[in-house]
């Protein structure tokens, strides 16, 4: 270190000198365990003021090269005194998560897990209370700080809008799902395109009586898909009767069976049914069969998300929304936050996967 002091260019600003000194050693990897000398030691060794050291370190922090950890010291990004400094990734999930009721979110989470670099990230799954009135207090108790942490929200959490707004510029947050009012980063499939793909395919097979089984009435994705279906029908001189639109609880298998019963017992039943996701489509297929109709001879069924199409009999035609890819991309965004991170928004393009649950409409079935 003394030799380097002799080589110092006295005409250079002192802050630049300290910055160059530290940056060179960061690049060379010469700091033991990634730990920088203390501020006092740098002052003594380099014969500069504390202010000069702080200014140089502030520049390195802004360049994402070092991080200060309270009570521990200053480290090269990616290390602590005992090894790797891992970014904490907090995944906030629905209370029904991982109990077999919401396979889409399971697939997204699997995408996160499979892409996780355990040398760089520490993952913690957090499931807030189902009672939305308790969710804000619950998150405050988790004490998630902006110091080397990021949050991935799996879906909508309206009760946490205030929590998000207070932290969006300091704590990197990513929302998986349809963009909401919160100004945070997001990654999702394109919900409108998902529905348009399904409707256009059924229309090409000759179907005009197309029903839709969605989620809750106030669910953003359900609203979008109903609008797309009605707009398409209007543009092609078709009418979607109100009875063809059924809202259900995503997690209620009984509700999905009842929806199938209602559709199949209508005086003029639909010849095709689009379901909000594959899991709902599976149960709807069982419900249709229970009423004595055949798939796809009597009724075509399309799912969405491609999480369980292969499990169905017959194999579902579905719209692949790439949930695992979405999970991986959410992790990438959360793991490398940059300037104005909250403005990022990405959509993954869905694609049609044709299975055995759809077929051209039988002419005699149309009226």
N, C-alpha and C positions, 0 to 999 in steps of 0.2 A: 504493500500500500504506500510506503514512503517513497518508493521509486516512482510511483505514479504521480505523487504530489510534485516531484521535481519536474515531471514532464508537463505539468499543467500550463496551459496557455494563459498567461496573466491578462491578456487582452479580452478573453472570453468572459461573459457574465458568469458569476459564481453559480447561479442556479443551473445554467447549461453544463457547467463542469461537473456538478454533483449528479445531474441527470445522466450525462454520458458515462460517468464512473459506474453508476448502478446498472444502467441499461446494458453495458458491455458484459457485466458479470451475470446478469439475467440470461443473456443470450448464450454465454459460455457455460452456464449452469454451475458456477463455482460457489454459490452460496450453499452451505451445508444444510441439507434437508429443506432447501428453499427459503430459509429464514434470513432476512436482511439484518444487518447490524442495527442495534438500537439507535434512536435519534441522538442520544448523548455520545455514543461511541463514534458516530459519523461526524459529529461536531468536533470532537477531540482529534480524530484521525485526519480529517480534511481541513481543519482550521477554518471552518465556516460557521455561520450563525444557525440557530434552530430554525429561523424563518426560511433561510435558504434551503435547508434540508426538507422542510415541509413543502415548499414550493416545488422542488424537484420530485418528491414523492407524489404530490397531488397530480402532476403531469403523468406519471407512470400509472396511477390509479385510473385517470381519465382514459388512458390508452389500454386499460384492462390488462396490464402486465403484472400488477401487484395488488394485494388486498390487505387491509388492516383488520385484524380480528381483535375485538375488545378483550383485554386481559390476557392475550396470547402473544401479540406482536404483529410484525409486518412480514408478509410472505409473498414469494413469487406465486402468481395465480396458479392454483392446482396443487399447492403443498401446505402442510402444517408442520410444526416442529416434530411430529411423529410420522409424517408421511403425507399422503394425498389429502388436500382439502377438497371435500366433495360438496358439490352444490346440492342442497336439499330440495328435492322435488316432492311437493305435496299434491296428491291427487284427491280431489274432493268429489265423492260419488254419491249417487242416489241411495236411499235406505234399502231399496230392493236389490242393490248391486250384489252380485256373486251368490244369489240364492236361486238361480235358474229361471228368473222371471224377466230379465232384460238382457237377452243374449247379445244384442248390439253393443252395449257398453262393456260386456265381458270381452268381446272381440277387440274393441278399442284399447282396453286395458292390457290385453295380451300383446297388442302391437307395441305398447309402451314398454312392457316387461322384456319382450324379445329384442328391442332395440337398445335397452339400457346398458350403458357402460358402467359397470360397478366400480371401476377405478376412478370415475369422475363424478358419479351421482349416488346419492342416498335417497331411496324412495320411501315415502310414508303414505299409506292409504288412510284417508279420513272420511268417515261417513257421519254427516251431521244428523241430528234428530229429525224424525219425520215431521214433527210439529214445526212449521216454518217460523213461528213466533220465538222459538228457542235457538234458531240457527245462528243469528248474529252474535249472541252472547257466547255460544259454543265456540265460534271461530275466534273470538277475542281470547277465550281461555286457552286456545292452542298456542297463542303467543308466537305466531309466525312473523319473523322479522325480515326486513329487506336485506339483511346481511347474508349474501350468498344463498338465497332461497328463491324458489319460484313456485307458482301454483298452477295446476291444470284442473279446470272445472269440467267434469263430465256432464254436460247438459245445463239446464236452466236452474238458477237459484235466485228467484226474484227477491226473496227476503234478504239476500246479501248484497243488494244493489248499493246500499250505503257503505258497507264494508269495502266493496271494490272501489267505489268512487274516491274514498279517502286514501287509498294506497296505490292507485293505478300507475302513478308516475315514479314511485319508489320501489314497488314490489312487482317484479315481472309476473304477469298472469296471462294464461291462455284459456280460452273457452272452446271446448269441442262441441259443435252443434250449431244450429241456426244462429247467426249473429243477433244479439240482443241490444238493449239500449246502453249497456255498459261500454265505456270506451276502453276496451282491453283487446289484446290480440285474439284472433280466432282462426280456427281451421275446421272445415266441414265439407260435406258433400253438397252439391247444388240441389236443393230440395225441389225446385221448380222443374229442373231437367229430369230428375228422377221420375216425377209423375208424368211429364210429357212423353218420356220414353215408353212408359207402360201404356199410356192411353193410345199413342200413335200405333204401337204394335198391335194392340187389340183391334183398333179401327181397321188396320190393314188386313186383319183376319175376318173382317166383316161384322164385328160386334158393334152394336149401337146401344144396346141396353147394358150399360156398364155401371156397376155399383162400387162403392168405396167404403171400407171399414177402417176407420182411423183411431186416433187416441182420444184423449180428453177434448172436450169442445173448445177449451181455451188454449190448447196446445198449438204452438206456432207452426210446427211442421204440418199438423193436420189441417189448419186453416189454409196454408199455402196450397196443399194438394187438392183440397176441395175447390179452391178458386181456379186452379189450373184445369181440373176436370170440367167444371162448368163453362169456363172460357172456351175450351176446345170444343165442347158440345155445341155451344152457341155458334161458333165459327163454322160448324159443319151441319147446321140446321138440325141438331139433335136436342133432345130435352132429357135432363137428368131429374127424375122425380125425387122429391124430398125423401121419400121412403128408401131410396137407394143409398142415402148417405147415413151412416151409423157411426156415432162416437162411442168409444168404449174405454175402459180402463186397460192400459197397456199390460198390466200384470195379472189381469183376471181371465183365466181360461174359460170360466163359466160364461163371462160376458161375450167372449168370442163365439162360443157355441150358440148362445142365444141369438147373436147377430146373424149367424148362418141360418138358423131356424126362421127368423123373421123374413129374410130375403127369399128363402126358398118356398115360403108359404104365401107370398104375394100373388094376387090374381094374375099379374103379368111380371113374372120373376125375371131377374137379370140373366143374361147369357154369359156374363163375365164379372168377376169380382177382383178389384185391386185392394190389397191389404197394406197397411202402414209399414209392416215389416214381416220378415220370414216367420218369426215365431207366431204372430197372429195368423198368418196364412196357413201354417200347419194345423192349428186348431180349427180354423174355418173349414179347411178341407175335411177334417173329421166330422164337423157338424153337417156339412153338405151331404156326405156319404150317409150320415145317420138319417137324413130325410129321404133317402132312397134314390138320390141322383148320382150320376157318374161324372168323374173328372178325368179328362176334359170333354167327354162326349156330350154331356148336358150343360156343363158349366166350366168355363176356363177360370183359372185362379193365378194371379201374379203376386209374388211377395216383393220385398225390398230390403236389401242390405247384404244378401248372400251369406248369412251366418249359418243357416241350417237347411238350405235348399236340398242338399243331398240326403238329408235324413227323412225327407217327406216321401210318401208313396201316393201318387207318382212324384218323381223329382220335380221340384218347383221351377217354373220360369220365374226369374227374379231380376231385380236391378241391383247390380253390384255397386255398393257405395264405398268399397275399400276401407272398412273400419280399421283394420290393422295398419294400413298405410296412414290413415288419419292419426291414429295413436302415435305412430313413429314420428310423424311430422310435428305433432304437438310437443313431443319430447325435445325434438331438435330446436324448436322455437323457444321453449322454456329453458333449455340448457345453455343457449347462447344469446341472451338478451342484448340488444343494442340500443342506440339512440332512438327515442320516440317509439319504443317497443310496442306500446299500446295501440298504435295505428295499424299494425300489421293485420291483414286478413287474407286468408287463402281458402280456395275451394278446390276440392278434388273432383274431377269429372267422373260421373257414374257411367256404367255400361250395362247393356242388356245381356243376360245369360239365359238362353232359351232351353227350357227343360221339357218335361212331358206333361205339364199341367195346363197347357194351353193348346188350342186347336181352332181351325176355322169354324165359324158358327154354322150350325146346320140350317139350311134355308127354311125348312119347315118350322123351325123354332121362332123365326121372326114373324111379327105381325105388323 
